Amino acid sequence: MKLRLIPQELSVKKPFFWGLASISSALLFLAIFWQKLPPQVPLYFSKPRGEAQLAPTIFIFLPLLISLLLLFTNSWLAQTLSVYPLLKRILALSGTVVCILSALTAFRILFLVI
């Protein structure tokens, strides 16, 4: 069985592209509004309000890159575990959900500071 970067089975392919679309749209909006961003953005929401929540602007890409890595890893695992159809769908959907949530987080940060 040859593993590919883009899955070929429809139950894995559709969520994979939805995850890519959400990350791509977040990256596009970040590229459009990059000049308007301040030097620091609130990224660490679990820390107390104030200086502790701030991170350099370039760190806004961190959740997007981590979720993209998770999407590709889950896609690879879903292709590897082809004998378990339910696990394959769970892996594909969980990667997509993480991508959508990280894109929403990037949008939230972007619209908070602009």
C-alpha positions as a Markdown table, in Angstrom:
| # | Residue | x | y | z |
|---|---|---|---|---|
| 1 | Met | 0.0 | 0.0 | 0.0 |
| 2 | Lys | 1.5 | 3.3 | -1.1 |
| 3 | Leu | 0.9 | 6.2 | 1.3 |
| 4 | Arg | 0.3 | 9.6 | -0.2 |
| 5 | Leu | 0.4 | 13.1 | 1.2 |
| 6 | Ile | -3.2 | 13.7 | 0.1 |
| 7 | Pro | -5.6 | 10.8 | 1.1 |
| 8 | Gln | -7.5 | 9.2 | -1.8 |
| 9 | Glu | -10.4 | 7.7 | 0.1 |
| 10 | Leu | -13.5 | 10.0 | 0.2 |
| 11 | Ser | -14.2 | 9.5 | 4.0 |
| 12 | Val | -10.7 | 10.9 | 4.7 |
| 13 | Lys | -10.3 | 13.2 | 1.7 |
| 14 | Lys | -13.2 | 15.5 | 2.4 |
| 15 | Pro | -12.3 | 16.3 | 6.1 |
| 16 | Phe | -8.7 | 16.7 | 5.0 |
| 17 | Phe | -9.6 | 19.4 | 2.5 |
| 18 | Trp | -11.9 | 21.1 | 5.0 |
| 19 | Gly | -9.0 | 21.3 | 7.4 |
| 20 | Leu | -6.7 | 22.7 | 4.7 |
| 21 | Ala | -9.3 | 25.2 | 3.7 |
| 22 | Ser | -9.8 | 26.5 | 7.2 |
| 23 | Ile | -6.0 | 26.9 | 7.8 |
| 24 | Ser | -5.6 | 28.5 | 4.3 |
| 25 | Ser | -8.3 | 31.0 | 5.0 |
| 26 | Ala | -6.7 | 31.9 | 8.3 |
| 27 | Leu | -3.3 | 32.3 | 6.7 |
| 28 | Leu | -4.8 | 34.5 | 4.0 |
| 29 | Phe | -6.5 | 36.8 | 6.5 |
| 30 | Leu | -3.3 | 37.0 | 8.5 |
| 31 | Ala | -1.3 | 37.9 | 5.3 |
| 32 | Ile | -3.9 | 40.6 | 4.5 |
| 33 | Phe | -3.9 | 42.2 | 7.9 |
| 34 | Trp | -0.3 | 41.6 | 8.9 |
| 35 | Gln | 0.8 | 45.2 | 8.6 |
| 36 | Lys | -2.0 | 46.3 | 11.0 |
| 37 | Leu | -1.0 | 43.9 | 13.8 |
| 38 | Pro | 0.7 | 45.2 | 16.9 |
| 39 | Pro | 4.1 | 44.0 | 17.9 |
| 40 | Gln | 2.5 | 41.7 | 20.5 |
| 41 | Val | -0.8 | 39.8 | 20.4 |
| 42 | Pro | -2.8 | 38.0 | 23.2 |
| 43 | Leu | -2.1 | 34.3 | 22.6 |
| 44 | Tyr | -1.9 | 32.7 | 26.0 |
| 45 | Phe | -5.6 | 32.9 | 27.1 |
| 46 | Ser | -5.1 | 30.6 | 30.1 |
| 47 | Lys | -2.7 | 33.0 | 31.8 |
| 48 | Pro | -3.9 | 36.0 | 33.8 |
| 49 | Arg | -4.8 | 39.2 | 32.0 |
| 50 | Gly | -2.1 | 41.6 | 31.1 |
| 51 | Glu | 1.5 | 41.2 | 30.1 |
| 52 | Ala | 1.4 | 37.4 | 30.7 |
| 53 | Gln | -1.0 | 36.8 | 27.8 |
| 54 | Leu | 1.1 | 38.6 | 25.2 |
| 55 | Ala | 3.4 | 36.9 | 22.7 |
| 56 | Pro | 5.3 | 38.3 | 19.7 |
| 57 | Thr | 3.2 | 38.6 | 16.6 |
| 58 | Ile | 4.9 | 35.9 | 14.7 |
| 59 | Phe | 3.7 | 33.4 | 17.3 |
| 60 | Ile | 0.2 | 33.7 | 15.9 |
| 61 | Phe | 1.2 | 31.1 | 13.3 |
| 62 | Leu | 2.1 | 28.6 | 16.0 |
| 63 | Pro | -1.5 | 27.1 | 16.5 |
| 64 | Leu | -2.0 | 27.0 | 12.8 |
| 65 | Leu | 1.2 | 25.1 | 12.1 |
| 66 | Ile | 0.6 | 22.7 | 15.0 |
| 67 | Ser | -2.9 | 21.9 | 13.8 |
| 68 | Leu | -1.6 | 21.5 | 10.2 |
| 69 | Leu | 1.0 | 19.0 | 11.5 |
| 70 | Leu | -1.7 | 17.2 | 13.4 |
| 71 | Leu | -3.9 | 17.1 | 10.2 |
| 72 | Phe | -1.2 | 15.5 | 8.2 |
| 73 | Thr | -0.3 | 13.1 | 11.0 |
| 74 | Asn | -3.9 | 12.0 | 11.4 |
| 75 | Ser | -4.3 | 11.7 | 7.6 |
| 76 | Trp | -1.2 | 9.4 | 7.5 |
| 77 | Leu | -2.5 | 7.3 | 10.4 |
| 78 | Ala | -5.9 | 7.0 | 8.8 |
| 79 | Gln | -4.4 | 5.7 | 5.6 |
| 80 | Thr | -2.2 | 3.3 | 7.6 |
| 81 | Leu | -5.1 | 1.9 | 9.6 |
| 82 | Ser | -7.3 | 1.1 | 6.6 |
| 83 | Val | -8.7 | -2.0 | 8.2 |
| 84 | Tyr | -10.5 | 0.0 | 10.9 |
| 85 | Pro | -13.0 | 2.3 | 9.1 |
| 86 | Leu | -14.4 | 3.9 | 12.3 |
| 87 | Leu | -11.0 | 4.8 | 13.6 |
| 88 | Lys | -10.1 | 6.1 | 10.2 |
| 89 | Arg | -13.1 | 8.5 | 10.2 |
| 90 | Ile | -12.4 | 9.6 | 13.8 |
| 91 | Leu | -8.8 | 10.5 | 13.0 |
| 92 | Ala | -9.8 | 12.4 | 9.9 |
| 93 | Leu | -12.6 | 14.3 | 11.7 |
| 94 | Ser | -10.5 | 15.1 | 14.7 |
| 95 | Gly | -7.7 | 16.6 | 12.6 |
| 96 | Thr | -10.3 | 18.7 | 10.8 |
| 97 | Val | -11.9 | 19.9 | 14.0 |
| 98 | Val | -8.6 | 20.9 | 15.5 |
| 99 | Cys | -7.7 | 22.9 | 12.3 |
| 100 | Ile | -11.1 | 24.7 | 12.3 |
| 101 | Leu | -10.7 | 25.6 | 16.0 |
| 102 | Ser | -7.2 | 26.9 | 15.5 |
| 103 | Ala | -8.3 | 28.9 | 12.5 |
| 104 | Leu | -11.2 | 30.4 | 14.6 |
| 105 | Thr | -8.6 | 31.2 | 17.3 |
| 106 | Ala | -6.5 | 33.0 | 14.8 |
| 107 | Phe | -9.5 | 34.9 | 13.5 |
| 108 | Arg | -10.5 | 35.8 | 17.1 |
| 109 | Ile | -7.0 | 37.1 | 17.9 |
| 110 | Leu | -6.9 | 39.0 | 14.6 |
| 111 | Phe | -10.3 | 40.7 | 15.1 |
| 112 | Leu | -9.5 | 41.4 | 18.8 |
| 113 | Val | -6.4 | 43.5 | 18.1 |
| 114 | Ile | -7.5 | 45.2 | 14.8 |
